[in-house]
Amino acid sequence: MTRSAQPPLHPRHVAFDWGGVFTIGTFDGRSTGNVAERSGVSAEDIRESYFRHVRQLEVGAWTLPQFWDTLQQESGASLPYAEFEALYLGSIHDNAPMYALLASLPPQVRVGLLSNNYPVVSDHLRARPEFARFDALVFSNEIGVKKPDPQSFAALEAAMQCPAAQVAFVDDVQENIDAANAAGFHGLLYHHDDQAAFEAELAAWLDG
């Protein structure tokens, strides 16, 4: 075996954010726009209430039905919960190149996810066939803290079952990359409009 073909002494792995990495655009913006259109209420009114309370979902303090009840009361929107949930989940717009990359990662590479996410949405994602490739799924609504809190990165390191220094963390928000670096991860800032450059950067890290 030549030197270049030898496996790295310390294997390297990768963990990802979800929104803005595995999705195109912002899930929150799309979902609030879709709810506004369906309910006939202005997007501004929906978003004023949505963004004021969404942290309750992100840390698991509220259920999704509880969140929707509050939005209806404050914005004047009126939809049955089941219709809202279907519209909410239907607002996910997949970033296909990232799912292709996920499927292409070598089996020896452990793959994680650290996402500020919501009840029902996290269950929906976990059930998707593509998510079987993840070795560790950490959702803020299930651990009670969200990025960039250091505790969220500690939870990721524990779930990955390897030192943070051996894991690249991919996110589309610089604040989260800074927090990942501070926690000992190798932060990689993602821009969906420069997929080829990102894939080359990640490959160089994994091969290093």
BAPATI-106311 format. One line per field, with one value per residue: residue in three letters; z, y, x of N, C-alpha, C, O in turn. Coordinates in steps of 0.05 Angstrom, whole numbers, always signed. Example, Ala and Ser with C-alpha at 12.3 -4.5 7.8 and 13.67 -1.06 7.14 Angstrom:
resn = [ALA,SER]
n.z = [+156,+142]
n.y = [-114,-45]
n.x = [+264,+257]
ca.z = [+156,+143]
ca.y = [-90,-21]
ca.x = [+246,+273]
c.z = [+156,+157]
c.y = [-66,+1]
c.x = [+264,+258]
o.z = [+169,+161]
o.y = [-66,+23]
o.x = [+285,+268]
This chain:
resn = [MET,THR,ARG,SER,ALA,GLN,PRO,PRO,LEU,HIS,PRO,ARG,HIS,VAL,ALA,PHE,ASP,TRP,GLY,GLY,VAL,PHE,THR,ILE,GLY,THR,PHE,ASP,GLY,ARG,SER,THR,GLY,ASN,VAL,ALA,GLU,ARG,SER,GLY,VAL,SER,ALA,GLU,ASP,ILE,ARG,GLU,SER,TYR,PHE,ARG,HIS,VAL,ARG,GLN,LEU,GLU,VAL,GLY,ALA,TRP,THR,LEU,PRO,GLN,PHE,TRP,ASP,THR,LEU,GLN,GLN,GLU,SER,GLY,ALA,SER,LEU,PRO,TYR,ALA,GLU,PHE,GLU,ALA,LEU,TYR,LEU,GLY,SER,ILE,HIS,ASP,ASN,ALA,PRO,MET,TYR,ALA,LEU,LEU,ALA,SER,LEU,PRO,PRO,GLN,VAL,ARG,VAL,GLY,LEU,LEU,SER,ASN,ASN,TYR,PRO,VAL,VAL,SER,ASP,HIS,LEU,ARG,ALA,ARG,PRO,GLU,PHE,ALA,ARG,PHE,ASP,ALA,LEU,VAL,PHE,SER,ASN,GLU,ILE,GLY,VAL,LYS,LYS,PRO,ASP,PRO,GLN,SER,PHE,ALA,ALA,LEU,GLU,ALA,ALA,MET,GLN,CYS,PRO,ALA,ALA,GLN,VAL,ALA,PHE,VAL,ASP,ASP,VAL,GLN,GLU,ASN,ILE,ASP,ALA,ALA,ASN,ALA,ALA,GLY,PHE,HIS,GLY,LEU,LEU,TYR,HIS,HIS,ASP,ASP,GLN,ALA,ALA,PHE,GLU,ALA,GLU,LEU,ALA,ALA,TRP,LEU,ASP,GLY]
n.z = [+0,-18,+9,+2,-2,+48,+106,+145,+207,+249,+242,+205,+210,+198,+212,+204,+198,+189,+167,+113,+96,+83,+62,+14,+17,+71,+118,+156,+134,+87,+107,+139,+100,+67,+103,+112,+61,+54,+96,+89,+118,+131,+115,+147,+196,+211,+215,+255,+302,+298,+298,+347,+382,+366,+389,+432,+409,+389,+433,+454,+491,+479,+446,+377,+364,+407,+395,+346,+362,+391,+351,+319,+353,+360,+309,+279,+241,+216,+215,+213,+257,+234,+180,+182,+201,+158,+118,+140,+144,+89,+72,+69,+30,-6,-12,-62,-81,-33,-8,-43,-36,+18,+13,-14,+20,+48,+80,+127,+148,+200,+208,+228,+254,+274,+293,+300,+315,+308,+345,+315,+263,+269,+280,+232,+197,+218,+204,+149,+93,+74,+118,+145,+137,+173,+232,+280,+308,+329,+357,+373,+399,+426,+462,+492,+487,+441,+383,+383,+432,+476,+501,+463,+425,+456,+464,+412,+404,+441,+419,+371,+386,+384,+387,+385,+354,+311,+278,+226,+224,+192,+172,+155,+179,+205,+260,+285,+264,+288,+341,+338,+325,+372,+406,+392,+344,+272,+236,+179,+134,+98,+33,-9,-62,-80,-88,-109,-93,-38,-32,-48,-8,+37,+23,+23,+77,+100,+77,+100]
n.y = [-24,+43,+105,+147,+119,+100,+95,+152,+167,+185,+178,+217,+254,+278,+327,+358,+417,+426,+461,+507,+481,+426,+443,+487,+556,+589,+551,+571,+621,+604,+570,+605,+640,+606,+590,+640,+651,+609,+617,+669,+712,+766,+758,+786,+791,+737,+724,+759,+738,+685,+686,+709,+669,+622,+601,+572,+525,+507,+493,+454,+467,+478,+442,+427,+433,+468,+512,+527,+540,+586,+620,+625,+652,+701,+721,+718,+680,+620,+554,+484,+442,+396,+409,+453,+427,+392,+430,+457,+417,+407,+451,+444,+447,+410,+407,+381,+368,+363,+320,+281,+283,+266,+212,+193,+192,+157,+92,+87,+137,+172,+203,+260,+301,+365,+404,+462,+453,+430,+402,+348,+362,+344,+291,+276,+283,+245,+198,+195,+159,+175,+193,+151,+146,+177,+174,+198,+238,+300,+340,+405,+412,+366,+363,+408,+454,+503,+515,+574,+551,+525,+476,+449,+433,+401,+359,+341,+322,+280,+247,+234,+201,+206,+246,+317,+344,+310,+318,+351,+408,+430,+487,+540,+588,+638,+649,+601,+569,+593,+580,+525,+518,+539,+499,+459,+432,+426,+478,+488,+533,+537,+549,+547,+561,+550,+496,+459,+479,+474,+418,+402,+424,+397,+344,+349,+357,+309,+273,+289]
n.x = [+17,+12,+36,-1,-48,-58,-100,-122,-88,-118,-183,-230,-292,-360,-409,-473,-513,-585,-630,-623,-578,-589,-636,-666,-664,-700,-734,-770,-786,-811,-852,-883,-901,-931,-971,-995,-1015,-1052,-1088,-1106,-1088,-1044,-974,-939,-967,-971,-916,-898,-919,-902,-844,-835,-849,-824,-779,-798,-814,-765,-734,-764,-804,-857,-911,-925,-981,-996,-965,-988,-1041,-1030,-1010,-1056,-1091,-1065,-1055,-1101,-1108,-1140,-1142,-1154,-1116,-1092,-1090,-1056,-1009,-996,-987,-944,-903,-900,-874,-820,-764,-723,-652,-624,-570,-542,-564,-549,-494,-492,-508,-464,-421,-366,-372,-341,-340,-367,-429,-464,-519,-536,-586,-625,-688,-757,-814,-850,-831,-778,-789,-811,-767,-731,-756,-749,-724,-673,-647,-627,-574,-548,-509,-516,-566,-583,-628,-651,-700,-706,-664,-666,-635,-608,-567,-527,-510,-461,-474,-504,-466,-434,-470,-473,-420,-419,-459,-436,-395,-340,-279,-288,-250,-241,-283,-316,-358,-415,-448,-494,-493,-453,-445,-457,-417,-373,-383,-380,-326,-303,-318,-285,-292,-284,-301,-341,-365,-424,-449,-503,-501,-451,-434,-397,-346,-352,-358,-307,-276,-295,-281,-226,-217,-236,-200,-152]
ca.z = [+0,-19,+31,-3,+1,+76,+120,+164,+233,+265,+223,+206,+207,+191,+222,+189,+204,+169,+152,+99,+86,+69,+50,-1,+30,+99,+124,+171,+116,+68,+121,+146,+75,+59,+122,+107,+36,+58,+115,+82,+137,+121,+123,+169,+221,+218,+223,+280,+323,+294,+306,+375,+398,+354,+407,+449,+394,+385,+458,+463,+512,+469,+425,+353,+367,+425,+380,+326,+377,+398,+326,+310,+371,+357,+281,+266,+222,+226,+200,+230,+262,+215,+155,+187,+202,+131,+104,+153,+134,+61,+66,+67,+2,-4,-28,-73,-82,-7,-3,-60,-21,+42,+5,-25,+40,+53,+104,+151,+158,+217,+199,+248,+248,+297,+281,+316,+301,+321,+347,+291,+240,+275,+277,+203,+185,+228,+190,+121,+86,+70,+145,+155,+134,+197,+256,+304,+303,+353,+351,+396,+413,+442,+483,+508,+481,+413,+374,+387,+460,+478,+508,+439,+413,+474,+458,+387,+408,+455,+401,+350,+398,+377,+395,+367,+336,+288,+264,+213,+228,+169,+178,+137,+196,+216,+289,+292,+257,+309,+365,+333,+327,+400,+419,+383,+317,+249,+223,+150,+127,+73,+15,-28,-89,-87,-79,-118,-75,-11,-33,-49,+19,+55,+16,+32,+106,+106,+68,+112]
ca.y = [+0,+68,+124,+162,+102,+92,+110,+171,+157,+192,+181,+242,+250,+303,+332,+379,+431,+418,+484,+523,+463,+406,+456,+512,+579,+586,+537,+589,+640,+591,+560,+627,+650,+587,+592,+665,+649,+591,+627,+695,+732,+776,+745,+802,+784,+710,+723,+773,+719,+661,+690,+716,+645,+598,+589,+552,+499,+499,+481,+433,+476,+476,+423,+441,+443,+490,+535,+536,+553,+614,+636,+632,+672,+727,+731,+717,+657,+598,+529,+460,+435,+376,+423,+468,+409,+383,+453,+462,+397,+411,+475,+435,+447,+396,+415,+354,+361,+355,+292,+264,+282,+249,+184,+185,+191,+129,+81,+91,+164,+176,+227,+270,+324,+382,+422,+476,+442,+432,+377,+338,+364,+326,+263,+272,+279,+220,+176,+194,+139,+187,+199,+126,+148,+191,+158,+213,+259,+316,+362,+423,+409,+341,+365,+431,+477,+507,+529,+566,+544,+504,+450,+434,+421,+379,+338,+329,+307,+255,+230,+225,+180,+211,+273,+339,+351,+293,+322,+377,+415,+445,+504,+563,+612,+642,+648,+573,+560,+603,+564,+498,+520,+542,+473,+440,+421,+440,+490,+493,+550,+526,+566,+528,+569,+543,+468,+446,+488,+462,+390,+399,+431,+375,+321,+354,+353,+280,+259,+300]
ca.x = [+0,+28,+31,-25,-71,-62,-121,-111,-83,-142,-205,-245,-321,-373,-436,-486,-538,-605,-641,-603,-558,-605,-659,-661,-678,-707,-759,-788,-798,-830,-875,-901,-913,-952,-994,-1009,-1030,-1075,-1107,-1116,-1078,-1019,-950,-928,-980,-963,-888,-894,-925,-885,-816,-835,-853,-813,-759,-811,-812,-737,-724,-782,-822,-884,-917,-933,-1009,-996,-954,-1008,-1062,-1022,-1009,-1083,-1103,-1052,-1054,-1127,-1110,-1157,-1140,-1152,-1088,-1082,-1084,-1032,-985,-989,-975,-918,-884,-898,-858,-792,-754,-698,-628,-618,-542,-532,-573,-531,-468,-496,-508,-438,-400,-356,-384,-325,-343,-390,-444,-482,-535,-543,-605,-646,-712,-783,-829,-863,-812,-756,-799,-814,-741,-719,-769,-743,-703,-646,-635,-615,-545,-537,-503,-524,-585,-586,-647,-652,-725,-704,-644,-673,-618,-604,-543,-499,-504,-441,-485,-513,-443,-427,-489,-465,-396,-426,-474,-417,-378,-312,-272,-297,-228,-242,-308,-322,-386,-424,-472,-496,-493,-426,-446,-456,-390,-355,-388,-369,-296,-297,-322,-264,-298,-272,-324,-342,-388,-436,-465,-514,-495,-423,-434,-372,-324,-357,-352,-278,-266,-302,-265,-198,-217,-239,-176,-129]
c.z = [+0,+4,+27,+0,+30,+89,+140,+192,+252,+245,+227,+198,+202,+204,+208,+205,+184,+153,+139,+88,+70,+58,+34,+12,+59,+102,+137,+152,+97,+83,+129,+122,+66,+77,+117,+82,+40,+76,+108,+101,+126,+132,+147,+196,+230,+229,+249,+304,+322,+305,+335,+392,+389,+372,+426,+436,+394,+410,+469,+485,+504,+448,+400,+354,+385,+411,+360,+339,+383,+373,+317,+327,+366,+329,+268,+245,+234,+206,+220,+233,+242,+189,+159,+187,+175,+115,+115,+143,+104,+52,+64,+37,+2,-23,-38,-74,-55,+1,-19,-46,+3,+34,-5,-5,+46,+79,+129,+163,+174,+209,+221,+238,+274,+286,+302,+302,+319,+325,+322,+267,+245,+272,+247,+189,+193,+212,+160,+115,+84,+97,+158,+154,+158,+219,+281,+295,+329,+345,+377,+412,+431,+465,+500,+505,+451,+407,+376,+416,+460,+485,+484,+426,+430,+469,+432,+390,+421,+436,+379,+359,+388,+384,+375,+347,+311,+271,+252,+218,+207,+176,+159,+152,+209,+246,+299,+286,+279,+334,+362,+336,+357,+416,+410,+356,+296,+233,+194,+143,+100,+59,-7,-57,-97,-78,-85,-99,-47,-12,-34,-22,+39,+49,+25,+62,+113,+98,+83,+135]
c.y = [+25,+86,+138,+146,+93,+108,+129,+158,+162,+197,+206,+238,+278,+303,+357,+392,+421,+442,+501,+506,+440,+417,+480,+534,+572,+572,+555,+609,+628,+582,+582,+639,+632,+588,+618,+663,+631,+603,+655,+717,+741,+761,+760,+794,+756,+710,+738,+754,+695,+665,+698,+690,+620,+585,+568,+525,+489,+486,+461,+441,+474,+453,+440,+450,+467,+516,+545,+549,+582,+631,+643,+654,+700,+738,+733,+695,+636,+575,+506,+452,+416,+389,+440,+450,+400,+406,+459,+442,+399,+435,+469,+434,+435,+408,+389,+349,+353,+327,+272,+261,+264,+220,+175,+183,+162,+118,+84,+119,+165,+203,+235,+294,+339,+404,+436,+469,+441,+404,+372,+339,+345,+297,+257,+267,+252,+196,+174,+174,+150,+190,+174,+128,+162,+171,+172,+236,+274,+340,+379,+418,+384,+344,+390,+456,+479,+519,+559,+559,+522,+477,+434,+420,+398,+355,+324,+312,+280,+236,+219,+203,+182,+240,+294,+346,+333,+297,+350,+382,+435,+461,+527,+589,+615,+640,+619,+560,+569,+587,+536,+498,+523,+516,+452,+426,+437,+452,+495,+509,+541,+548,+548,+536,+563,+514,+455,+453,+476,+433,+385,+405,+408,+350,+325,+349,+323,+264,+267,+283]
c.x = [+18,+19,+5,-50,-76,-84,-108,-108,-107,-165,-221,-274,-333,-401,-447,-508,-559,-615,-620,-580,-571,-631,-649,-677,-684,-734,-779,-802,-818,-855,-894,-915,-935,-976,-1009,-1026,-1055,-1096,-1119,-1108,-1051,-995,-937,-940,-972,-934,-883,-898,-907,-857,-814,-836,-838,-792,-772,-812,-784,-725,-743,-801,-851,-886,-924,-962,-1011,-986,-975,-1032,-1055,-1021,-1037,-1095,-1091,-1054,-1081,-1130,-1128,-1156,-1141,-1123,-1077,-1074,-1058,-1007,-977,-976,-948,-897,-880,-882,-828,-785,-726,-676,-616,-588,-530,-541,-556,-504,-470,-494,-481,-416,-392,-367,-368,-327,-369,-403,-464,-498,-540,-561,-622,-672,-736,-797,-845,-844,-789,-764,-801,-788,-729,-731,-763,-721,-675,-632,-623,-584,-533,-533,-512,-542,-590,-604,-651,-678,-725,-683,-648,-655,-614,-577,-547,-491,-483,-452,-495,-490,-432,-444,-481,-440,-402,-441,-456,-399,-349,-305,-281,-275,-228,-267,-310,-352,-393,-449,-471,-496,-466,-425,-444,-429,-370,-358,-377,-339,-288,-300,-303,-270,-284,-296,-320,-368,-398,-452,-476,-509,-466,-418,-407,-349,-328,-349,-322,-266,-271,-285,-236,-196,-218,-214,-151,-117]
o.z = [+16,+16,+46,+4,+35,+84,+150,+200,+268,+233,+250,+182,+201,+206,+201,+223,+164,+129,+152,+73,+46,+46,+39,+18,+70,+91,+130,+153,+92,+72,+126,+124,+57,+68,+118,+81,+30,+71,+120,+100,+112,+155,+164,+216,+254,+249,+264,+323,+342,+321,+348,+415,+402,+371,+434,+449,+398,+407,+492,+498,+521,+435,+402,+345,+379,+414,+357,+328,+380,+374,+307,+316,+367,+326,+248,+233,+258,+184,+242,+215,+232,+176,+141,+175,+169,+100,+99,+134,+94,+29,+57,+22,+9,-45,-25,-67,-53,+14,-10,-46,+8,+48,-4,-11,+49,+98,+151,+185,+164,+204,+230,+217,+295,+271,+320,+280,+342,+310,+308,+253,+227,+262,+238,+172,+176,+208,+147,+130,+92,+98,+179,+168,+163,+225,+302,+278,+348,+329,+399,+437,+448,+484,+521,+519,+437,+424,+371,+423,+446,+477,+484,+415,+420,+469,+429,+379,+413,+436,+369,+343,+384,+387,+351,+324,+291,+253,+265,+217,+203,+185,+148,+140,+223,+257,+319,+300,+287,+347,+381,+348,+365,+436,+419,+347,+301,+218,+184,+147,+81,+72,-22,-75,-119,-62,-69,-92,-35,+7,-22,-14,+54,+67,+34,+72,+129,+110,+80,+147]
o.y = [+27,+83,+142,+157,+81,+132,+124,+141,+145,+218,+215,+220,+298,+283,+375,+381,+408,+444,+510,+517,+437,+402,+491,+531,+553,+580,+555,+614,+640,+585,+579,+647,+641,+586,+618,+672,+638,+599,+663,+739,+726,+752,+747,+792,+751,+698,+730,+754,+686,+648,+695,+690,+600,+561,+549,+504,+465,+469,+451,+424,+470,+446,+464,+472,+485,+537,+570,+568,+600,+654,+666,+672,+720,+763,+747,+692,+634,+576,+509,+455,+420,+381,+441,+457,+399,+402,+467,+451,+394,+438,+486,+420,+449,+417,+376,+326,+337,+312,+250,+239,+247,+204,+151,+174,+145,+133,+84,+123,+160,+223,+218,+306,+326,+422,+422,+480,+451,+386,+391,+320,+331,+281,+235,+250,+238,+176,+154,+172,+137,+190,+175,+113,+159,+154,+159,+252,+263,+357,+368,+420,+381,+328,+394,+476,+459,+532,+568,+560,+502,+456,+410,+398,+379,+332,+300,+290,+259,+212,+196,+187,+161,+256,+289,+354,+340,+281,+370,+364,+456,+449,+534,+610,+597,+629,+613,+543,+553,+580,+525,+480,+511,+512,+429,+411,+459,+438,+504,+498,+539,+563,+536,+519,+571,+509,+440,+436,+468,+423,+366,+391,+401,+337,+306,+338,+313,+243,+255,+290]
o.x = [+36,-2,-11,-72,-97,-87,-86,-124,-114,-167,-225,-281,-320,-415,-432,-520,-552,-610,-601,-564,-566,-647,-628,-701,-674,-754,-803,-826,-839,-877,-919,-938,-956,-999,-1034,-1049,-1076,-1120,-1139,-1119,-1037,-995,-925,-926,-968,-928,-865,-883,-897,-848,-793,-826,-838,-787,-759,-810,-779,-707,-739,-813,-868,-867,-930,-968,-1026,-997,-978,-1043,-1072,-1030,-1041,-1108,-1105,-1055,-1085,-1151,-1131,-1166,-1130,-1106,-1054,-1055,-1042,-987,-953,-957,-930,-875,-858,-876,-812,-799,-707,-682,-600,-580,-512,-526,-551,-492,-452,-481,-475,-394,-409,-371,-379,-318,-391,-389,-480,-493,-547,-551,-633,-678,-735,-791,-853,-841,-781,-749,-795,-785,-718,-717,-769,-702,-656,-607,-611,-571,-509,-549,-516,-535,-600,-596,-654,-677,-742,-684,-635,-659,-615,-565,-570,-467,-486,-440,-495,-493,-421,-435,-483,-439,-391,-435,-460,-388,-336,-323,-280,-282,-215,-273,-305,-368,-380,-469,-450,-499,-456,-406,-431,-419,-353,-339,-367,-327,-269,-287,-304,-253,-273,-309,-299,-390,-383,-467,-461,-511,-458,-399,-396,-333,-308,-336,-312,-247,-254,-275,-224,-176,-202,-208,-130,-97]
